[in-house]
Amino acid sequence: MRFFNLLSFRLFILIFFILSILTLIFTYYYIKTEAEQYEEIARQCAQRTSEIIAYSTKNSMLLNQKVNTFNIIRSIVEQEAIEKISLYNKDGVIIFSTVEKEIGERILITDPACSPCHESSGHIKKVPNEKWHHLFESSGGHRSLGYIRPINNEPSCYKADCHFHKENETTIGVLRVVLSLEQMDDAVQSNRARMISTNTAITLILGITVGIFLWVWVHMPVKKLIQGTREVSNGNLEYSIENPGRDEMGKLASSFNIMTDDLRKAKREITSWSKQLENRVKDKTEELEKTQKRNLQIEKMASLGQLSATVAHELNNPIAGILTYSKLIQKKLNKDSLSEEEKGGILKYLKMIETESARSGNIVKNMLLFSRQNAIDMKPHDLNQIIEASLDLIAHHLELHNITLVKELQPQMPMIDVDDNQIKQALLALYVNAVEAMENEGRLTVSSRWKKSRNYISIYVQDSGKGMNEEVKSQIFEPFYTTKYAVKGVGLGLSAVYAIIQKHGGEIIVESQIDTGTAFEIRLRTTKHRTIAV
């Protein structure tokens, strides 16, 4: 069916159809005209034959020499194509015929030989010469042409001594010549068959020629154009149509080549711009990463600044204890001798000094680890332990602001690959924001849940602060965004929190209502289903 969809085939069908119709019309018109011309020639032959007979027999008829008249007629009827010759008197009786059995018969006025001149009522009407002939089918099964010639009454006829015609009689008889059209019809039929076969052959030859022309000058160029468009649509801009001609199809092919050349140039320019843009994006990405790292460090330092008072207080207690126990030991050692009880007391004091020193060391160690700027270090950790460690850093800060801490940690959760220091930083930023949102009193709820069916662990940080509206909520994770002066406790470190969670392949969700509080959910997928951002 694809063949019928070809433009060249449709053009061929259209042209061949028009050519066939024109050939059919021409053949029909030619055959019809030829038949009419042959009939006209036959009529003229019959007319001339009748004139020849009339003039040849005129003297014999005036002299009433019937035998001589009939002999002349018999000699003429022997000519080819003359079928018979008859003479009728004015009453319609055949007085002579080359077919002897017809002599003496009366012809009715309804006979084709008489009807042109006689009406059905019997009156004679005057008709032109071209109406004196008639066609009919002879007893031999072929067509014949009959021609009647009235024999008018002339002075030489009604004044002659041998004739008895009256002067008032206009017609004294009729001469009828019958020509056989068999040979003419055979010739017409032969010419018709020859014309049909010739025109059919010419039509086929012209159709084949047109088909070849359409195939070479339409189908092939269109096929090349289609192939070219397919190649271009597949991305092959190096394709070009070879040897385009000088006609319209060739100009179209040349235009196609120019178009593909322009597309190649445009593609090169776009590729060049894309590479430049890619390099610029790469440079900007590196700058953003560096900026983000700086922001993370800034946020970390900001968090440390927020906790400086708490840390100082935390360090002050063990240092004060160490100082007190050191003075006590110094007093005891100033004595000349020590009892066993005093020695035991000194050992106790030294143990207390050791404990307080370890406590101070842990505080400083945690602060140093928190402030250190390292690359992400993914190792298996217990999230509950990370949560506990982060809460230890903020515990005294919560006491100073009268914040009640509620812990709801699910036990026996699986180990998960995280950077514990960065997770602590993220949690600490959420704690600080929660404390600021609740000002000097409130409740901070920290919980963990293992969503085993969904393959992730959730950490919830919920405060009972003033909450946020939708506008603030939609922007809190944007870099450099803060509303500290408008809404207390919103913005500190949240862009850093978002970046940390993203690096861990997790997600952070925030829910907040005005005068109710804000809840953050951190979702960290288990190792099997995680994608870590580097």
C-alpha positions in Angstrom: 0.0 0.0 0.0 3.0 2.3 0.4 3.4 2.4 -3.4 -0.1 4.1 -3.7 1.0 6.8 -1.3 3.9 7.9 -3.5 3.5 11.4 -5.0 5.0 10.3 -8.4 2.5 7.4 -8.6 -0.4 9.7 -7.9 0.8 12.1 -10.6 1.3 9.2 -13.0 -2.3 7.9 -12.3 -3.7 11.4 -12.8 -1.7 12.1 -16.0 -2.4 8.6 -17.4 -6.1 9.0 -16.6 -6.3 12.4 -18.4 -4.3 11.0 -21.3 -6.6 8.0 -21.5 -9.7 10.1 -21.4 -8.3 12.4 -24.1 -7.3 9.5 -26.3 -10.8 7.9 -25.8 -12.5 11.1 -26.8 -10.2 11.6 -29.8 -10.7 8.0 -31.0 -14.4 8.2 -30.6 -14.6 11.5 -32.5 -12.3 10.3 -35.2 -14.2 7.0 -35.7 -17.5 8.9 -35.8 -16.2 11.5 -38.2 -14.7 8.9 -40.4 -18.0 6.9 -40.6 -19.9 10.1 -41.4 -17.4 11.0 -44.1 -17.7 7.5 -45.6 -21.5 7.8 -45.6 -21.3 11.2 -47.2 -19.0 9.8 -49.9 -21.4 6.9 -50.4 -24.3 9.3 -50.7 -22.4 11.4 -53.2 -21.5 8.3 -55.2 -25.1 7.2 -55.3 -26.1 10.7 -56.4 -23.5 10.8 -59.1 -24.5 7.3 -60.2 -28.1 8.3 -60.5 -27.2 11.4 -62.4 -25.0 9.4 -64.8 -27.9 6.9 -65.3 -30.3 9.7 -65.9 -28.2 11.5 -68.5 -27.1 8.2 -70.1 -30.6 7.0 -70.6 -32.3 10.3 -71.5 -32.2 9.9 -75.3 -33.2 6.3 -75.1 -36.2 7.2 -72.9 -37.2 10.1 -75.2 -37.1 7.7 -78.2 -38.9 5.1 -76.1 -36.1 2.6 -76.6 -36.7 0.6 -73.5 -34.3 -2.2 -74.3 -31.5 0.2 -74.9 -32.3 2.0 -71.7 -32.4 -1.2 -69.6 -29.2 -2.4 -71.1 -27.4 0.8 -70.1 -28.7 0.4 -66.6 -27.6 -3.3 -66.5 -24.1 -2.4 -67.6 -23.9 0.3 -64.9 -25.1 -2.1 -62.1 -22.2 -4.4 -62.8 -19.9 -1.8 -61.2 -18.5 -2.7 -57.8 -20.6 -1.7 -54.8 -23.8 -1.0 -56.9 -26.3 -3.5 -55.5 -29.3 -2.7 -57.7 -31.0 -0.1 -59.8 -34.8 0.3 -60.1 -37.3 2.5 -62.0 -40.6 3.4 -60.5 -43.5 5.0 -62.3 -45.6 7.7 -60.7 -47.9 5.2 -59.2 -45.1 3.4 -57.3 -44.9 0.3 -59.6 -41.5 -1.0 -60.4 -41.3 -1.0 -64.2 -37.7 -2.0 -64.3 -35.2 -3.5 -61.8 -31.9 -5.3 -62.0 -33.5 -7.7 -59.7 -36.1 -9.1 -62.1 -38.4 -10.6 -59.4 -39.2 -7.1 -58.1 -40.6 -5.9 -61.5 -44.3 -5.2 -61.3 -44.3 -4.8 -57.5 -45.9 -1.7 -56.0 -44.0 0.2 -53.4 -46.0 1.7 -50.5 -45.6 5.3 -49.6 -44.5 4.1 -46.1 -41.5 2.3 -47.7 -38.2 4.0 -46.8 -37.7 4.7 -50.5 -40.9 6.8 -50.6 -41.4 8.2 -47.1 -38.9 11.1 -47.5 -41.2 12.6 -50.2 -44.6 11.3 -49.2 -46.6 12.1 -46.1 -48.7 9.5 -44.4 -51.8 11.1 -46.0 -50.4 10.6 -49.5 -49.6 14.2 -50.3 -46.2 14.9 -51.9 -43.8 17.2 -50.1 -40.7 18.9 -51.5 -37.5 17.9 -49.8 -33.9 18.9 -50.4 -31.5 16.6 -52.3 -29.6 15.6 -49.1 -32.9 13.9 -47.9 -33.2 11.7 -51.0 -31.0 9.0 -49.5 -31.8 6.4 -46.7 -29.9 3.7 -44.9 -31.3 0.2 -44.3 -30.2 -3.3 -43.7 -30.3 -5.5 -46.8 -31.3 -9.1 -46.9 -27.6 -10.1 -47.0 -27.2 -8.8 -43.4 -25.1 -5.7 -44.3 -26.0 -2.1 -44.5 -27.1 -0.5 -47.8 -27.7 3.0 -49.0 -30.6 3.8 -51.2 -30.8 7.0 -53.2 -34.0 8.1 -55.0 -33.9 10.6 -57.9 -37.2 11.9 -59.1 -37.6 12.0 -62.9 -39.3 15.3 -63.5 -41.7 15.9 -66.5 -39.8 18.1 -68.9 -41.2 19.7 -72.2 -39.1 17.2 -74.1 -41.2 14.5 -72.4 -44.8 15.8 -72.7 -44.3 17.3 -76.2 -42.8 14.2 -77.8 -45.0 12.2 -80.1 -44.1 8.9 -78.4 -45.0 10.0 -74.9 -48.3 10.3 -73.3 -47.4 12.3 -70.2 -49.6 15.3 -69.5 -48.1 18.7 -69.1 -49.4 19.2 -65.6 -47.6 16.2 -64.2 -44.5 17.3 -62.4 -43.0 13.9 -61.7 -43.3 11.0 -64.1 -41.2 8.4 -62.2 -38.4 7.7 -59.8 -34.9 6.3 -60.3 -33.6 4.4 -57.2 -29.9 3.4 -56.8 -28.9 1.0 -54.0 -25.3 0.9 -53.0 -23.8 -1.8 -50.8 -22.0 -0.4 -47.7 -20.4 -3.7 -46.8 -17.0 -2.9 -48.1 -17.2 0.6 -46.6 -18.3 -0.8 -43.2 -15.5 -3.3 -43.3 -13.0 -0.5 -44.1 -14.5 1.6 -41.3 -14.3 -1.3 -38.9 -10.8 -2.1 -39.9 -9.8 1.6 -39.5 -11.6 1.6 -36.1 -9.7 -1.4 -34.8 -6.4 0.0 -36.2 -7.2 3.4 -34.6 -8.1 1.9 -31.3 -5.0 -0.3 -31.2 -2.7 2.5 -32.4 -4.1 5.0 -29.9 -3.9 2.4 -27.1 -0.3 1.7 -28.0 0.5 5.4 -28.2 -1.3 6.0 -24.8 0.7 3.2 -23.2 4.0 4.4 -24.7 3.2 8.0 -23.5 2.1 6.6 -20.1 5.4 4.6 -19.8 7.3 7.7 -20.9 5.5 9.9 -18.4 6.0 7.2 -15.7 9.8 7.1 -16.4 9.9 10.8 -16.4 8.1 11.1 -13.1 10.2 8.3 -11.6 13.5 10.0 -12.6 12.6 13.7 -12.2 10.1 13.6 -9.4 10.3 10.3 -7.4 14.0 10.0 -7.1 14.6 13.7 -6.1 11.7 13.5 -3.6 13.2 10.2 -2.3 16.6 11.9 -1.8 14.9 14.7 0.0 13.0 12.3 2.3 16.2 10.4 3.0 17.9 13.7 3.7 15.2 14.8 6.1 15.4 11.5 7.9 19.2 11.7 8.2 18.9 15.3 9.6 16.1 14.2 12.0 18.4 11.5 13.2 21.1 14.0 13.9 23.3 13.5 10.9 23.9 17.1 9.8 26.8 16.0 7.6 24.4 14.5 5.0 24.0 16.3 1.7 22.2 15.5 -1.5 24.6 14.8 -4.3 24.3 16.2 -7.9 21.2 18.4 -7.5 19.8 19.4 -10.9 19.0 22.8 -12.3 15.2 22.4 -12.2 12.9 23.2 -9.4 13.6 19.9 -7.6 17.3 20.5 -8.0 16.9 24.0 -6.5 15.0 22.4 -3.7 17.8 19.9 -3.1 20.3 22.8 -3.2 18.2 24.7 -0.6 18.2 21.5 1.5 22.0 21.3 1.4 22.3 25.0 2.3 19.9 24.4 5.2 21.9 21.5 6.5 25.1 23.5 6.2 23.5 26.3 8.2 22.4 23.8 10.7 25.9 22.4 11.0 27.3 25.9 11.6 24.5 26.6 14.1 25.2 23.3 15.9 28.9 24.1 16.1 28.1 27.5 17.5 25.6 26.0 20.0 28.1 23.2 20.9 30.8 25.9 21.4 28.5 28.0 23.5 27.4 24.9 25.4 31.0 24.0 26.3 31.6 27.6 27.3 28.4 27.6 29.4 29.3 24.2 30.8 32.7 25.5 31.9 31.2 28.6 33.3 28.6 26.5 35.2 31.4 24.3 36.4 33.3 27.3 37.6 30.2 28.8 39.3 29.4 25.4 40.8 32.9 25.2 42.3 32.5 28.7 43.6 29.1 27.8 45.1 30.6 24.7 46.7 33.4 26.8 48.2 30.8 29.4 49.3 28.6 26.7 50.7 31.6 25.2 52.6 32.4 28.7 54.0 28.7 29.1 54.9 28.7 25.8 56.7 31.8 26.8 58.6 30.3 30.2 59.3 27.1 28.6 60.5 29.2 26.3 62.6 31.0 29.1 64.2 27.8 31.0 64.7 26.5 27.9 66.5 29.7 27.8 68.6 29.2 31.5 69.3 25.6 30.8 70.5 27.0 28.1 72.8 30.1 29.9 74.0 28.4 31.0 77.3 27.1 27.5 77.9 30.5 25.9 77.1 32.3 28.4 79.4 29.8 27.5 82.2 30.3 23.8 81.5 34.1 24.2 81.7 33.9 26.5 84.7 32.3 23.8 86.9 35.0 21.1 86.5 37.8 23.7 86.6 36.4 25.1 89.8 36.3 21.6 91.2 39.8 20.9 90.2 41.0 24.1 91.8 39.2 23.4 95.0 40.6 19.8 95.3 44.1 21.0 94.4 44.0 23.5 97.3 42.8 20.8 99.6 45.6 18.4 98.5 48.1 21.2 98.9 47.0 21.9 102.5 47.2 18.2 103.4 50.7 17.8 101.8 52.0 20.8 103.8 51.8 18.6 107.0 54.9 16.7 108.1 53.2 13.4 108.2 50.0 12.0 106.7 47.7 9.5 108.2 46.3 6.6 106.2 42.9 8.4 106.3 44.5 11.6 104.9 46.2 9.6 102.2 42.9 8.1 101.3 41.3 11.5 101.1 44.1 12.8 98.9 43.6 9.8 96.5 39.9 10.6 96.5 40.6 14.2 95.7 43.0 13.1 92.9 40.3 10.8 91.5 37.8 13.8 91.5 40.5 15.9 89.8 40.9 13.2 87.2 37.2 12.9 86.6 36.7 16.7 86.3 39.7 16.9 84.0 38.3 14.1 81.8 35.0 15.9 81.8 36.6 19.2 80.7 38.7 17.3 78.1 35.6 15.8 76.6 33.9 19.2 76.4 36.9 20.7 74.6 37.3 17.6 72.4 33.6 17.8 71.3 34.0 21.5 70.6 37.1 20.9 68.5 35.6 18.1 66.6 32.5 20.2 65.9 34.5 23.2 64.7 36.9 21.2 62.5 36.3 21.6 58.8 36.7 18.1 57.3 35.4 16.3 54.2 32.4 14.1 54.6 33.4 10.9 56.3 30.8 8.2 56.1 31.0 5.4 58.7 28.5 3.2 60.4 27.0 5.0 63.5 24.2 4.6 65.9 22.0 7.6 65.4 20.8 7.5 69.0 24.4 7.9 70.2 24.8 10.9 67.9 21.6 12.4 69.2 22.8 11.9 72.8 26.1 13.5 72.1 24.5 16.5 70.4 22.1 16.9 73.4 25.1 16.9 75.8 26.5 20.0 74.1 23.2 21.8 74.4 22.0 20.5 77.8 23.2 23.5 79.9 22.0 25.9 77.2 18.5 24.4 77.7 18.7 24.8 81.5 19.7 28.4 81.1 16.5 29.1 79.0 14.2 26.9 81.1 13.6 24.5 78.3 12.3 21.0 79.1 13.9 18.3 77.1 11.8 15.3 76.1 13.7 12.3 74.5 11.8 9.6 72.7 14.5 7.5 71.1 13.6 4.1 69.6 16.0 1.5 70.9 17.7 -1.2 68.8 17.8 0.8 65.6 20.2 -0.4 62.8 23.6 1.2 62.2 23.6 3.7 59.4 26.5 5.2 57.4 26.7 8.9 58.2 29.3 11.6 59.1 28.6 11.9 62.8 30.2 15.3 63.1 28.0 16.8 60.4 24.9 15.2 61.7 25.7 16.7 65.1 26.2 20.1 63.5 22.8 19.8 61.8 21.0 18.7 65.0 22.8 21.5 67.0 21.6 24.1 64.5 18.0 22.8 64.9 18.3 22.9 68.7 19.6 26.4 68.8 16.8 27.6 66.5 14.3 25.8 68.7 15.7 27.5 71.8 15.5 30.9 70.2 11.9 30.2 69.0 10.8 29.4 72.5 12.7 32.3 74.2 12.9 31.5 77.9 10.6 28.6 78.4 9.1 25.7 76.5 9.5 22.1 75.6 12.0 20.6 73.1 11.1 17.0 72.0 13.7 15.0 70.2 12.7 11.5 68.9 13.9 8.8 66.5 11.9 6.3 64.5 12.9 3.4 62.3 10.5 3.2 59.3 11.5 -0.4 58.4 8.9 -0.8 55.6 10.1 2.4 54.0 13.8 1.8 54.5 14.7 5.0 56.4 15.2 6.4 59.9 13.6 9.6 61.0 14.9 12.1 63.6 12.2 14.5 64.9 13.1 17.9 66.5 9.9 19.6 67.7 9.6 22.8 69.7 6.6 24.6 71.3 7.6 28.0 70.0 5.6 30.6 68.0 5.8 28.8 64.7 6.1 30.2 61.2 3.8 31.4 58.4 3.8 29.8 54.9 6.0 32.6 53.4 8.7 32.1 56.0 8.4 28.4 55.8 8.9 28.3 52.1 12.3 30.2 52.3 13.9 29.0 55.5 16.3 26.6 53.6 17.5 29.3 51.2 21.2 30.4 51.6 21.7 33.7 53.6 18.0 33.8 54.4 17.2 34.9 58.0 14.3 36.5 59.7 15.9 36.8 63.2 14.7 40.4 63.5 11.2 39.7 62.4 10.6 36.2 63.7 12.7 35.1 66.6 14.5 31.8 66.2 14.2 31.2 62.4 17.1 30.9 60.0 20.2 30.1 62.0 22.1 27.4 60.1 19.0 25.9 58.3 20.6 26.2 54.8 23.6 24.4 56.3 21.3 21.8 57.7 19.6 21.3 54.4 23.0 21.0 52.6 24.2 18.4 55.1 21.1 16.2 54.8 21.3 16.5 51.0 24.9 15.3 51.1 23.8 12.3 53.0 21.1 11.5 50.4 18.3 12.2 52.8 15.6 14.8 53.0 14.3 17.3 55.6 10.6 18.1 56.1 9.3 21.0 58.1 5.8 21.4 59.6 4.8 24.6 61.5 1.8 26.4 62.8 1.6 29.9 64.3 1.5 29.8 68.1 1.8 26.0 68.1 5.4 25.3 67.2 7.6 23.9 64.6 8.7 20.3 63.9 11.6 19.2 61.7 11.9 15.6 60.4 15.2 14.4 59.1 14.9 11.2 56.9 18.1 9.2 56.4 17.7 6.1 54.2 19.4 2.9 55.1 22.6 1.9 53.2 20.8 -0.4 50.7 18.6 2.4 49.3 20.8 5.5 49.6 22.4 7.8 47.2 25.2 9.8 48.7 26.0 13.3 47.3 29.7 13.9 47.0 
